[in-house]
Amino acid sequence: MYLLQPQLHTRRAFLKRSGQLALTGTALPLALNLAAMGEAAAFDATDYKALVCVFLYGGNDYANTVVTYDDPSYNLYNSIRGGGVGQTAGGIALAKADLTATLLAPTTAPVDVLGQARQYALHPSMSGLAGLFNAGHAAVQLNVGPLVLPLTRAQYSSTNRLLYPLPLQLFSHNDQQSIWQSSSPEGSTVGWGGNIGDLALSGNGNATFTCMSVTGNAVFLSGDTALQYQVSTSGAIKITPATAATVYGSSAVSGALSSLIRQPRMHKLENEYNRVTQRAMDAETAVTAALALTPPSTQFAADGLAQQLKMVARLIKGQAALGVKRQVFFVSMGGFDLHDNLIAQQPVLLDHVSAAMTAFYNATVELGVANKVTAFTASDFGRTLTSNGDGSDHGWGSHHLLVGGAVKGKAFYGAPPPVSVGNTAAPQDQWHVGQGRLLPSTAVDQYAATLAKWFGVADSELTGILPNIGHFGGAGYPLNLGFMA
């Protein structure tokens, strides 16, 4: 059965956390199903951990990001993407010679289903992340994407969708963005990042700062109870003019306005509005104070993603002042929907991703928390291996990167898909569904579960975060993909 929302958390978690949340004045959902709750993990650790989702909106082209490099596979890639003679660039294929500087050197070479050892390089503009991979601080998860349950190509082609369900609205931008972040299509209100945050609330001194976005609203950070607190790249967002020093040139007017919008009221709705306003103003004061600490000296570029990750680094430095031990962050950049101009535009985008994530890792080293912070990429979907003339079309599975001191780096995880367009019954076509679209061999649920377990989530709590995780765990689909120490 395809579950549209994560199951709610365990009874013990509810009883423990609801008591603490009542003390902080946090509203609780009314429809908690206590009967569905079992044992819960205790987020009572004294250490600090953070997850940082780097979402690439538009559907990043996987084939020119993690590029197949060994001669047999590269030659197929070059031919399918319209490359030139002798492994040169052409169409939307990159020249092999341009990949030498970003060649990845794993401890053990990945082997595909045909028994062939494979080599990969990152896009030539991603030298920073290639360096982190080769130094053991980054890893690649191959061919990951939304799945309801393990699926073969024959099952994908079946008309029996009750027995072999697909993710809803496959290949749709908005829906697949939502499914990646929440396991449900557009309109979902709860994400797996937020539900991880739900479980961490009881161990955090200030629940407000458990889930934080530096890029606006994102369903990824919305929990059943956890609230996503949004900041800009400049810092906390003020409620004006109530927080201004003066209004109409008068501090008395400012003070009176501030008092009016925060004082208790007899009307329930007015009182709740003022209570939320008070919380927002208190949160802004706390974040501003935390950001007043000397920022990391690591240099970040001026582009949007770099500045978002710089803000995350500053917030992590201030985590003690904010009173949190577990945090989930969300940052993003757009522009990856490259039906056209792939060769011209993707290098700039991937340069920003690589430079920003490399600088962020370096900042966590400077702060002494590299082993406590894990950043990972996600995107709507991968794209077709075939060219549409000047770009690639919507796909499904994709390759993603993980960065951090706790990442078991210098390694590939998952099954390397053979290079094919998927138009035959040959073995190399079993992970393709036409035009080189990858049928995921690893589910987003497995990817998320591995991160969640490192964060502190117990096996018994995974179904409360990832509604389809119960369909995985069998042969070839482990709950723990192994990329976290």
Secondary structure, 3 states (H helix, E strand, C coil): CCCCCCCCCCHHHHHHHHHHHHHHCCCCCCCCCHHHCCCCCCCCCCCCEEEEEEEECCCCCCCCCEEECCHHHHHHHHHHCCCECCCECECCECCHHHHHHHECCCCCCCECCCCCECCEEECCCCHHHHHHHHCCCEEEEEEEECCCCCCCHHHHHCCCCCCCCCCCCCCCHHHHHHHHHHCCCCCCCCCHHHHHHHHHHHHCCCHHHCEEECCCCCHHHCCCCCCEEEEECCEECCCCCCCCCCECCEHHHHHHHHHHCCCCCCCHHHHHHHHHHHHHHHHHHHHHHHHCCCCCCCCCCCCHHHHHHHHHHHHHHCHHHHCCCEEEEEEEECCCCCCCCHHHHHHHHHHHHHHHHHHHHHHHHHHCCHHHEEEEEEECCCECCCCCCCCCCECCCEEEEEECCCECCCEEECCCCCCCCCCCCCHHHCCECCCCCECCCEEHHHHHHHHHHHHCCCHHHHHHCCCCHHHCCCCCCCCCCCCEC
